[in-house]
């Protein structure tokens, strides 16, 4: 097993990580904006929606796979 040392984490990295975790935990967007203390919604939107869309697309893809496998097993 490799162990990596984190030598530098800047404030922006922590903020993006925090915003990402808000999105992953489905915190409402308006609350995320307040928690991030952004005055411009677009700042939060750039980070927040990217991960929200990724998670939604991943969930939809998995659901489609499950639905397709049900169709294939019942047809056989």
N, C-alpha and C positions, 0 to 999 in steps of 0.2 A: 504494500500500500504506500502510495506517495503522500507525503505531507507537504503542503504548501504554506509558506509564511506570507501573510498579508503585511506588506511593509508600509503602505500608504493608502489611506482612505480619505478622500476629501469630502467636504460638506455637500457638494452636488451629488456625489455618489450615494450618500446617506439619504438625501431628500428623494432621489429617484427611487431608491429601494423602498422607502417609506410609502411613497405614492403607489408603487407597484403592489405592495402588500395590501394597501387599501382597496385597489381594484380587484385583486385576487380574492379578497374577502367580501366582495360585493357591497362595499360601503357606498351609499348614494353619492353621486357625483357632486352635488351641492355641498355636502358635508366634507368631502375630500378637498374641495376648493378652500373651505374655511380652515380645515386642519393644516393645509399646506400654506395658508396665509397668502395666497396669491390674489393680487388685485385684478389680474387679467385671467379670465377663464381659459383662454387659449393656452396658457402655460401648463395648466393642469391637464387640459384636454389632450395635449401632445403625448404626455406620458400615460395618462390614465386610460384613454381609449385604446391605445395600441395593445396593451395587455388584456384589456377587457375583450377586445375583438378576437385576439389570439385564443383566449380561453373559451369564448363562445364558439369559435370555429372548431376548436379541438373537440368540444363537447358535441357539437352537431355532427362532426365526422365520426365520432365513436358511436353515436346513436344510429347513424346511417349504416355503419358496419353491422351493428346488432340487428337492425331491421332487415338488412339484406341477407344475413345469415339465417334468420328465421324463415324468410321466403324460400331460400335455397333448400333448407332442411325439410320444409313441408312439401315442397314440390318433388322431392326425391322419393 
